[in-house]
């Protein structure tokens, strides 16, 4: 069969299964297995390849980083340290207009440096920040928009599950990807903060007006101060250790999980609550690891079938140039982000897009950060922006519709896109810090 026709059939079958509601793991597995069986001329070779792939895909030491970082985030969130962090940022901002919304962005920035999962940030701050903002007279949709929008920082600020998966699929250094996300993450935080400050100055009625300052933030208790400092130490040790080469990302994840356990015990978590955190870690990590197995099988299909070469020849043959090809990739990421989660989008596209970007001379680290920004935009893109759905289900407020949250999240979507374009034009934003490692 012609390589181009084979590529169209495989990609079309995969997208058809995903859009039909078949789980991404099943869709990847079925299409990859059938395609490999067709290429190798029988089921036995395909079965042997599947068994070898399942063993080789996740036995590597680096894969332990996923459950360990997820566990670290679970312990910090369940111990109450995330709430301590929010209160400290809130109090530090004093009488700044839009203080509570800006504190939500700041809290999500720091919390993202612990969890690595945007959905966890969205759920946590929906419970912590939303009641505080509503009690101070904030517009509900503005409040929820700031939570859903800033949750995207969870996948950009390291450690990030998306960066881990991206690094595994492309064989890039996970440590360098982590460090590459720091400067763009801080820039995005500044974008969000400035936007909210200007918005609060222009429309104080949406941010509680004088009511926001009628009640001063309560003084921090010793327990809250300890929790906040503990989270700060955790972040400095984990990211600092990776940056200065004291330990690998996997070792950093182990140390971070151990320190988070100590913080959780200090905060008074019971062993039953810790066991629940471990259980939830398994529920979060296992699907990702299964996805990685199927993604490796999918990558082998792409290699055996020459699918990457066919797509690359097609895109380069259009004469669009690097920026035109990137625009096509952006469009595909946005469309997929409307319907499926971020990890699945990476697994479907990165094995194809990464080699094309390298062939075009695009820095692979900068491309990874741009891709993560574009994919994260899907979290707040209708009709199925997962971050918006998470916020809506967490607050359970019948007065707020999904449409209102999507509308309030539009400025954050725009700022994600602006930062992605800036990194395309100035790759040093993403490559400066990794180059210093």
Protein Blocks (a to p, Z undefined) as FASTA:
>chain_A
ZZklmmmmmmmmmmmmmmnopafklmmmmmmmmmmmmmnopaklmmmmmmmmmmmmmmpf
klmmmmmmmmmmmmmmmnommmmmmmmmmmmnomaghklmmmmmmmmmmmmmmnopaklm
mmmmmmmmmmmmmmnopafklmmmmmmmmmmmmmmmccdfklmmmmmmnopafklmmmmm
mmmmmmmmmmmmmmmmmmmmmmmmlnopjmlmmpccddddfklmmmmmmmmmmmmmmmmm
mmnopacfklmmmmmmmmmmmmmmmnopafklmmmmmmmmmmmmmmmmmmmmmmmmmmmm
mmmnommmmmmmmmmmnonojmlmmmmmmmmmmmmmmmmcfklmmmmmmmmmmmmmmmno
pafklmmmmmmmmmmmmmmccfklfklmmmmmmnopakbcfklmmmmmmmmmmmmmmmmm
mmmmmmmlmmmmmmmZZ
